Amino acid sequence: MRIDIITPEETAFGGEADSITIPTGDGEITVLGNHIPLVSTLMPGAIIIRQGKEEQFFAVSRGVVEIGHNHVRILSDIADRAESLEQTAIEEAKTRAEKALAEKDRADTEGFTEATAILDREIARLKSIRRRGTSRFRS
């Protein structure tokens, strides 16, 4: 099945795969070929693409998922490959985002929303790294 993961900056992944696991608004789903058509929200977390015995992990933020019989198209603000991420830097960024969120006045809607989005992004990156670390296969 064809999978495309698209961000505003690039196509993070474009190719064939056996399956993909996606964090959606209704929970985590795994999609195989000939899946029923579906449109869903993408939630921050880890995407796992399986090709044979290889797995690729991506940290994604909020977005949209479109599933057809033999294709999956994901539009996300970010899609970072887990192997390119540094856990220590992410944990530091997460701590800064949590601090900023705690200090924001909820009346400052724009600042609060931005701090929440940054925190979501860093949590998604951590999930991706951790899922990759516990995987049965390595890419």
Phi and psi in degrees as a GROMACS rama.xvg file:
@    title "Ramachandran Plot"
@    xaxis  label "Phi"
@    yaxis  label "Psi"
@TYPE xy
-86.8082  133.356  ARG-2
-127.287  132.453  ILE-3
-129.598  125.01  ASP-4
-114.368  115.947  ILE-5
-120.456  132.43  ILE-6
-116.776  170.95  THR-7
-60.7212  -26.0981  PRO-8
-91.67  -29.8538  GLU-9
-164.728  170.661  GLU-10
-92.6405  107.829  THR-11
-72.0532  -30.2558  ALA-12
-151.666  137.749  PHE-13
-149.771  112.971  GLY-14
171.344  -172.617  GLY-15
-92.065  148.645  GLU-16
-154.494  162.098  ALA-17
-81.6778  -38.0692  ASP-18
-158.346  165.725  SER-19
-144.503  136.494  ILE-20
-108.726  130.531  THR-21
-132.289  134.367  ILE-22
-82.4988  114.595  PRO-23
-114.803  172.736  THR-24
-62.7617  -22.1723  GLY-25
-100.462  9.59141  ASP-26
115.173  177.629  GLY-27
-79.2206  132.898  GLU-28
-126.28  149.548  ILE-29
-112.501  130.307  THR-30
-112.448  130.794  VAL-31
-113.747  173.466  LEU-32
-58.2769  154.612  GLY-33
61.693  31.2527  ASN-34
-70.9396  152.561  HIS-35
-67.1621  145.299  ILE-36
-60.1321  141.195  PRO-37
-157.865  143.536  LEU-38
-125.426  132.62  VAL-39
-146.954  168.852  SER-40
-85.2105  146.171  THR-41
-96.8093  132.025  LEU-42
-106.32  155.389  MET-43
-59.5455  134.928  PRO-44
163.706  -154.591  GLY-45
-111.095  133.203  ALA-46
-101.998  137.53  ILE-47
-120.75  122.055  ILE-48
-107.094  126.143  ILE-49
-110.927  128.678  ARG-50
-130.444  101.229  GLN-51
63.7203  -126.083  GLY-52
-94.9874  4.18576  LYS-53
-94.6614  144.193  GLU-54
-126.744  138.958  GLU-55
-119.024  135.791  GLN-56
-113.349  136.849  PHE-57
-130.585  137.494  PHE-58
-90.5132  126.516  ALA-59
-125.631  156.903  VAL-60
-106.451  -159.17  SER-61
-67.7237  154.046  ARG-62
174.898  -151.667  GLY-63
-131.819  143.075  VAL-64
-119.253  129.668  VAL-65
-121.812  122.292  GLU-66
-117.18  128.993  ILE-67
-114.773  -173.463  GLY-68
-59.192  -41.5762  HIS-69
-135.808  31.0815  ASN-70
-152.017  151.48  HIS-71
-131.928  127.737  VAL-72
-121.604  125.345  ARG-73
-121.316  126.461  ILE-74
-110.529  120.704  LEU-75
-140.594  151.954  SER-76
-64.8461  -39.1615  ASP-77
-134.193  156.191  ILE-78
-155.001  91.0358  ALA-79
-100.341  132.614  ASP-80
-67.9801  132.427  ARG-81
-58.4806  -37.6278  ALA-82
-68.7871  -14.4931  GLU-83
-94.0004  1.71865  SER-84
-100.866  146.634  LEU-85
-108.398  119.862  GLU-86
-60.7496  -42.6478  GLN-87
-61.5175  -45.8705  THR-88
-63.5798  -37.7314  ALA-89
-68.429  -42.4716  ILE-90
-62.9329  -38.1067  GLU-91
-65.0129  -43.3433  GLU-92
-65.011  -37.7143  ALA-93
-62.8079  -44.3825  LYS-94
-61.3731  -44.3386  THR-95
-61.4602  -41.5532  ARG-96
-66.2298  -39.7086  ALA-97
-63.7752  -41.1031  GLU-98
-64.2456  -45.1548  LYS-99
-62.0868  -39.611  ALA-100
-65.2307  -41.5036  LEU-101
-65.7726  -30.981  ALA-102
-85.8864  -16.4171  GLU-103
-72.7854  140.549  LYS-104
-81.8839  126.574  ASP-105
-61.3876  -17.4466  ARG-106
-71.9668  -24.1266  ALA-107
-83.3457  77.1632  ASP-108
-56.5645  -44.1818  THR-109
-63.5954  -47.149  GLU-110
-65.2173  -40.5414  GLY-111
-65.1571  -42.6345  PHE-112
-63.7405  -42.83  THR-113
-64.0586  -44.0138  GLU-114
-64.0404  -38.4258  ALA-115
-64.9844  -41.9052  THR-116
-63.8582  -40.6291  ALA-117
-64.6762  -43.4438  ILE-118
-62.4998  -44.2112  LEU-119
-56.793  -43.9677  ASP-120
-62.5446  -45.2051  ARG-121
-69.2414  -36.415  GLU-122
-65.5801  -40.9437  ILE-123
-61.5475  -41.0535  ALA-124
-63.9988  -42.6841  ARG-125
-62.7886  -42.4285  LEU-126
-59.6032  -42.155  LYS-127
-63.3088  -45.8034  SER-128
-62.9014  -44.7315  ILE-129
-67.5548  -40.0753  ARG-130
-64.2635  -40.2342  ARG-131
-63.0771  -39.4415  ARG-132
-66.5444  -24.2955  GLY-133
-104.378  8.02034  THR-134
-68.4251  147.555  SER-135
-69.6176  -32.9277  ARG-136
-113.368  160.604  PHE-137
-123.615  139.137  ARG-138
